[in-house]
Amino acid sequence: MTCTNCTPIVGIWGQPISKMDQWKAVGINTLFLAETEGGRYTQAQWRSAAAAKGFNYIDKPSASIAADEADPNLIAYMQDDEPVNHKWPVNVWSDRYNA
């Protein structure tokens, strides 16, 4: 396989809008998980701010999968981890993955 647009992912986890300029300045290009600051911002507001600053992001699905599919900055979905801690049945995890 030959990669034609191989920009390495240099990412940081869960950063608020107020820190995006700082991370951009040091070369971060991908943000992992929308940080809504306890509900101060919506996921859509966070994504909009990230996209405006030129970030890609890996985030949990929004309420609209169609909107997610149309979002060029959303490069992957993030799933919950640590299934043992959540104690959800296996089908919850497999259904989310399949969706």
C-alpha positions in Angstrom: 0.0 0.0 0.0 1.3 3.4 -0.9 0.1 6.4 1.1 -0.6 9.5 -0.9 -1.5 11.8 1.9 0.4 10.6 5.0 0.3 13.2 7.6 1.3 11.7 10.9 -1.1 12.1 13.8 0.3 14.1 16.6 -2.4 14.3 19.1 -3.5 15.3 22.6 -6.3 14.0 24.8 -9.4 16.0 25.9 -8.3 19.7 25.6 -10.6 22.6 26.0 -11.2 25.3 23.4 -9.1 27.7 25.5 -6.0 25.6 25.1 -6.3 24.9 21.3 -4.0 27.7 20.2 -1.3 26.5 22.7 -1.4 23.0 21.3 -1.4 24.1 17.7 1.7 26.2 18.3 3.7 23.1 19.5 2.7 21.0 16.5 -0.4 19.1 17.7 -2.6 18.3 14.7 -5.3 16.0 16.1 -7.5 16.3 19.2 -8.9 13.2 20.9 -12.3 13.5 22.6 -14.4 16.7 22.8 -13.8 18.5 26.1 -17.1 20.3 26.8 -15.8 21.7 30.1 -18.7 20.3 32.1 -21.3 21.4 29.6 -20.0 24.9 29.1 -19.7 24.0 25.4 -21.5 21.5 23.2 -19.7 18.9 21.2 -20.7 20.8 18.1 -19.2 24.0 19.4 -16.0 22.2 20.4 -15.7 20.6 17.0 -16.4 23.9 15.2 -13.6 25.6 17.2 -11.2 22.7 16.5 -12.0 22.7 12.8 -11.6 26.5 12.6 -8.1 26.1 14.1 -7.1 23.4 11.6 -7.3 20.4 13.8 -8.5 16.9 12.9 -10.3 15.1 15.8 -11.2 11.7 16.9 -14.4 11.9 18.9 -17.5 10.0 20.1 -20.3 9.9 17.6 -22.6 12.9 17.6 -26.4 12.7 17.6 -26.2 12.8 13.7 -24.2 10.2 12.0 -24.9 11.9 8.7 -23.4 15.1 10.0 -20.4 13.1 11.3 -19.9 11.5 7.9 -19.9 15.0 6.2 -17.3 16.4 8.7 -13.9 16.3 7.0 -12.1 17.0 10.3 -13.6 13.9 12.1 -11.2 11.2 11.2 -12.4 8.4 13.5 -14.8 7.6 16.2 -13.7 7.0 19.7 -15.3 4.3 21.7 -15.5 3.9 25.5 -12.8 1.8 26.9 -12.4 -0.4 30.0 -15.4 -2.7 29.5 -14.7 -4.4 32.8 -15.2 -1.2 34.7 -18.4 -0.4 32.9 -19.8 -3.9 33.4 -21.9 -3.6 30.3 -22.9 -6.7 28.4 -20.8 -7.7 25.4 -23.6 -6.8 22.9 -23.3 -3.1 24.0 -19.7 -3.0 22.8 -20.3 -5.0 19.7 -23.4 -3.0 18.7 -21.5 0.3 19.1 -18.6 -1.1 17.1 -20.9 -2.3 14.3 -22.8 1.1 14.2 
